[in-house]
């Protein structure tokens, strides 16, 4: 079974990333027992996502974040608690 980081990376492929980095920051929130419990005590609750994609060209910051969040709905329903999103359009690089 793949961990959440691998699933996030796979799901982001739908946005044709030119660059993509996903970092598990869950260890910084180890004291949040309720969040760990919602993720089945896997420690896969808090992540940081940085991505550049041409699919974001002409899109507002809110629209870009919505595109990411829509792809991760099932992750949030299965214990993902927080996601820091930093995305850029290809024409901003």
N, C-alpha and C positions, 0 to 999 in steps of 0.2 A: 504494500500500500504506500502511496506517495504521501509525503508530508505536505503541509499547507503551503510552504514556500514553493515547492515544485508545482503545485496546482495553480497558484497565483501566476507563476511564470507562464505556464501553459495557457491559461485563460487570457493573458495579456497579448498573446500572439495574434489574437483576433484584431488587435489595433496596429499590427504591422510595425512593431517598435524598431527604431534605428539604434537605440540604446535602451537597456533595461537593467535595473538593479533592484533587487528585493532583499531587504534585511529584516531578520527576526529580532525585534527589540523586546521580546517578552521577558527576558531575564531582568530587565529594569523594573518590571512590575510584579516581581515574584511574591510580594506581600498581598497581592490582590487575589485572595483565595477564591472569591466568587467568580472571577474571570477565568482562572485556571480550571475551575470545576466545569464551567460551561463549555470548555474545549476538551473535556474528558481527561483533564489533568495532563495534557500533552505539553503545556507551556507554549502553545502556538496561538497566542491571543493578540499580540501587538506587533505590527509590521510597519516598515517604511518602504515606499515604492517611489522610485525615480525613473522616469521614462521620457524619451523623445520619440515623436512619431509624426509623420506627414498627415496622418488622420486627424491631428489636432489643428492643422492649418485653418485659420479663419474661425476657429471656435473660441468662445469665451472660456475663462478659467473655470467657471461653474459648469459649463457644458462638458469640458474635458474631464472634470472630476466625476460628473454624472456618468459619462461613458465608462470610466473605470469601475465605478460602484455598481453599475448595472451588470457588469460581467462577474462581480463577486458577491451577488446576493446570497447564493447558497453557502458561501464561506461565512458570511455574517450570521446566517441562521444556524451554523454548526459550531459557533464558538469564537470566531474572529471578533474581537472587541474593538480594536482601534487600528486605523490605517492612516498614516501620514502620507499624503500624496503630493509629489512634486513632479509636474509634467510640463513639457515644453513642446511647442510645434517645431517641425523641422525647419521652417523658415525663420525661426528665432535663434538658431544656433550660429 
